Amino acid sequence: AADQVRAGQLLAFRPKDAPADVPAVTPGLNILSLDEGQRMFAMYDGVAHWCRENLWMAPLHEVAGVAAGETLAYEGSVAVRGSVAAGATVQVTGSLLVAGNVGAAALTAGGDLVVQHAVAGGGAARLSAGADLFVRYAENAILDAGGSVLVDEALLHCTVTAGGSQSLPGGLRPRSA
């Protein structure tokens, strides 16, 4: 899972007298660990990533939008405040949030991928997430997730591959091949 955090924010606390069944958290990249690992803080604004008992930080890069033909590659997580146009390519190692729409573009995220509005793929959109993928609406697109694929409103003419579950609107079930 990934959560947006602020510099100095307390991310984990484990008292010295914690029961043995409460696992210790292992601090990773860009985590400040104090009191022999009892308290862990974000070193800067960004995205905190949890995987089992491991905790690390990646920077959060914000852009207004991604234009047609533009390529955006980033080591960390990205928030696109606008839309991603047809013909654009976005590749991030962390999580990717698109606040607007996505055209016939290629989006790849090592973590979660979230599109808050529509994916109008025109048969050429490909969205790939290493973790979970969430879309409100998608048409004529390929959706691929290492985790779950979550759809809020509708899928039309899409190919969906999920390592975890597929959650479709209205209790619909994926069509068997």
N, C-alpha and C positions, 0 to 999 in steps of 0.2 A: 504494500500500500504506500501511497505518497500523500503528504500533506504540506501545504504552503505554510511557511513559518517566518518569523521575523528574527533578526539578529538579537541574541541574548535571551531568546525564549527558552524556558525550561521544557525539555522534551521528554526526559525520563527521570524518575526518582525511585530508588530502591533502598529502603532503610537497612541499616546494618543488621538489624534483628529480623529481617524478612524470613518467612518460612522457607525451608529447603525446596519446596515445590514451586516457588516463585523464581523463575529463571533470571539470572543476571543479564544485563544488556551489555553487548560488546560495542564500544564506541568505534566508529569508522572515520572515514574521511570528513574533515571539516566539522567535527564534533568536539566541543570542549568538555572534558570529563574532570569533575572535581570530587573531593572527598573520597578518594579511592574508588571511583566509579559509582558513587551513590547518586550524584546529580550530573545530568548531561544537558548541555546548552547548545543552541545553534550559534555558529560562529558568524553568520551573516544571513541576510534575507535570502530565501531560496525555497527549496523543496526538500523536506526530510523524507527519507526512504526507510521503511522497515521491512525486514525480511527475517522471519523467525525472531531470534534474539539480537540481530545485527541492526545497527542504526548508522546512517550516513547522510551527508548533505550534498546536494547539487545546486549550482546557481540557477536562478530563474531569470531568463532573458525575455523581455517583452518587446513585441513589434506591433505596429499598427495594422498591418496586413501583408499578404504575400501576392505580388502581381503575377500576371501571366508570363510564363517563361522564366521566372525567377527561381533560383535555387537557394534554400536556406538550410545550412548544415550547422548543428550546434552541439557541443559537448555539455550536456546538462538538460534542463527542462525549459520549455518555451511556452509562453502565453501569447496567442495571436488575438489582439483585441478586435480585429475586424474579420475579413473573409480571406480565404485562400482561393485564388482564381484558377480557372482551367489552364492546364499546361505548367503549373507551378510544381515544384518538388520541395518537400520539407523532410529533413532527416534529423532526429534528435536522439541522444543516448538516454535521456531521462523521459519525463512525461510531456505530453503535448496537449494544450487546451486551445481550441479554436472557438472564440465567442460568436463568430458569424457563420457564414455558409462556406461550403467547400464545393468547388466545381470539379471538372475532370482532371484531378490532380493526384499526385503520389505522396502520401503521408506515411512516414515510418517513425515509430516511437519505441524506444527500448523499454519504457514503462507503460503507464496508462495513456490512452488516447481518447479525448473527449471532444465531440463536436456538438455545440449547444444548439445549433439550428439544423439546416438541411444539407444533405450531400446530394447534389444533382450531378451524377457521375457521367452521363452521356456515354456509358459503356467503357469509359477509360479511367474512372477513379479507382484507386487502390489504396485502402487504409490498412495499415498493419501495426499491431501493438504487441509488445513483448508481454504485457500484462493484460488488463481489461480494456475493452473498447466500448464506448458509449456514444450512440447517435440518437438524435431526436427522430430523424426521418432520413431514409436513404433510398435512392433510386438509381438503377443501372450502375452498381458499384460492386467491387470485391472487398469484403470485410474479413480480416484475418486477425485472430487474437490468440496469444499463448494462454490467456485466462478466459474470462467470460466475455460474450458479446451481449450488450444490453441495448434494447431499442425501446424508445419511449412511445412513438406514434405509429410508424409504418415502415415496412420494407417492401419495395417494388422491384422485381427483376434483379435481385442481388444474389451473389454467391457468398455464403457465410461459412467460415471455418473457425471453430473455437476449441481450444484445449480444455476449457472449463464448460460452463453451461451457456445456453442461449436463452435469453429472456425476451420474448416478443410481446407486443401489445395485445391486450384482450385475451390473454391465455392461449394464443395461437401456438401451434407446434411446428417445428421445421418439417418440411416435406422430405420424406425418405428418398434416397437415390435408387 
